Amino acid sequence: MFEENHIVYDQLIMNARNKLQFCKENGIEVFIEDSFETCKELEENGIKTFLMTTKMNQNIEVGNVERVYGWDEIYEKFRVKSNN
């Protein structure tokens, strides 16, 4: 999925039980997630998150959490940032 969308990454971690603890222990700076509660917790602890929109979270008001609608949008955000 990442390769198809030309997204470069260091690791892909799935099924971490405590995502905040995992991020802190592993120096994770950016997290893409479909759970609003997880995104909110990570954002409150200084980890940049992107809430991937799904049917389950599409009607949630996200506040400070940045909502994205697909991999193209995520790619564009990182491409723009790396060019600055």
Buried (B, 14 or more C-beta within 10 A) or exposed (E): EEEEEEBEEEEEEEEBEEBBEEBBEEEBEBBBBBBBEBBBBBBEEEBBBBBBBEEEBEEBEBEEBBBBEEBEBBBEBEEEEEEE
